[in-house]
Amino acid sequence: MCLLGMFSVSTLWKVHTIRADELKRRDDVFTLWNHLRGFDGYVRLFWVYIVLSVYFVLGMPVFIWRLGLVASGSLKLQQPSNAPNDSFNRANQVLTAVFKFEEAPWLVWLCGTILHDPLTFVYLPKSWRTGVASWIDLGSFGCMWYACVASVRAEQGYRGELKGDELYMRVVVWGVFLLWLKLISYLKGTSLKFATFILMLSHIGSDCREFAFVMACFISMFAHLFFLRAAHVGSVSLGEVYQGLYDLAFLGDAGDHADIFSSDQLLLDIVSLFTEFRERSQ
């Protein structure tokens, strides 16, 4: 657990450093305001509105007290010598005296940070969250911390036995899986040959996205049709239909799920024709 804590603190410090570096290079509030465009700009304005609303709601008693001082004349208004004495400037002086934005530079910094990038504000800097390895680290640390805390609580008697706990076993399995992925991600930075091979696999996976999506649509289409036909005859789950259809399309034999596809010979012939075309195209 000490080793896990050390790596977790190291990762958090890395994220904090990246976030601080990004915020140092951001533009000022007025430049960010002028560059707001499209849906992304509306989202950022929405979060600024939330922050300002919380600020005004929490500070409402102080604002009302200052407004009373202004109305009674106890709080003097700051009027520049060259400013005209009209209603607009009078209102501006009242607002400045009541809200005192010059005494809250953190509010301007906070609004500028949100306008720059709301996710960077909540400690998800752009250069960190765009890397797959970062999310692998986050997932593996979360799963391992849950497993460690659950194990300690079970040893101390605060919870039941972990044996047979389905949630605990799923978290442990996924945590171990993410740790192996973390090892592969670490190997990418050890040598050029490892980096070339791992990047090649990642590019192959990204290039096959369209093919995988179309194949998933085909399998889902036939699974839906066979599920409707089989459910009309007897009880069958959609997972069994998917498994049988996958075995039939890629292995050529439905195995124990062959009875599902006997409900409609025409659909089975269409699947067989599609499978034969796939085998010939390969």
Secondary structure, DSSP 8 states (H G I E B T S, - for coil): -HHHHHHHHHHHHHHHHHHHHHHHT---HHHHHHT--HHHHHHHHHHHHHHHHHHHHHTHHHHHHHHHHHHHT-S-----TTS--SHHHHHHHHHHHHH-GGG-HHHHHHHHHHHH-HHHHTT--HHHHT-HHHHHHHHHHHHHHHHHHHHHHHHTTSS--STT-HHHHHHHHHHHHHHHHHHHHHHHTT-HHHHHHHHHHHHHHHHTHHHHHHHHHHHHHHHHHHHHHHHHHS---HHHHHHHHHHHHHTS--GGGGGGGGG-HHHHHHHHHHHHHHHHH-
